[in-house]
Structure formats: structure tokens, C-alpha cells
Amino acid sequence: HTHTNTPREGGEPWKITIAVTDTGRGFDAPTTSSDSSALFNDFSQMCPDDSLTGTGLGLGLTRTIVESMGGGCSITSGGAGKGALATIWFMTFAEEKTHTDTDT
């Protein structure tokens, strides 16, 4: 059995988006874009003075890796106690590829 993926008409890029939600502690919406950007700083934690564990590197490393591949990332929350939505995205051009069910 053969399957073929073809490029989009006109060579337009595909946007690949991965979104993850959680039901954790959430956070109040940042008031400025620099506040929002600060969430991705290395060693940054939302509440560094309470009992949170971790190094504060997760979002910073994520942003570095995603941006090195030409993508972007964001994180939003409905407020304290309402979890968060983390989103990463990449743009890619599809190439024609034919494969069979036995390809790995």
C-alpha cells in the first residue's frame, strides 16, 4: 500500500502547532509584553518564594530550542488556579514523499 504526501499549492508553508493544557496553579495574566516574556527567562519561576520545586529552566529551554528551529512559543492562563495553555509552533514546507506501509 502506497501513500503520497504532496506539497501545498504555490509552495506555501505548513504551520505545525502543538498546544498543551494543564489544570495546575495557573497565573494572573501578565500586564505587559515584557512581563509575558519574563516567563521564559532562565531560572524564572512564577512564585519563587513558596514551595515550588524545580530550577525554572523549562520554559527558557523550550523557547531556545523552538526558536532555533524557526518556531515560536507562548503561554497563557485564565488566572490563578485555572491552569495554563502552552503553545509551540513551527513553519515547514512539505516535500513530496512516497512511502509504503513497510517504511519505518
Order of alpha helices (4+ residues) and beta strands (2+ residues): beta-beta-alpha-alpha-beta-beta-beta
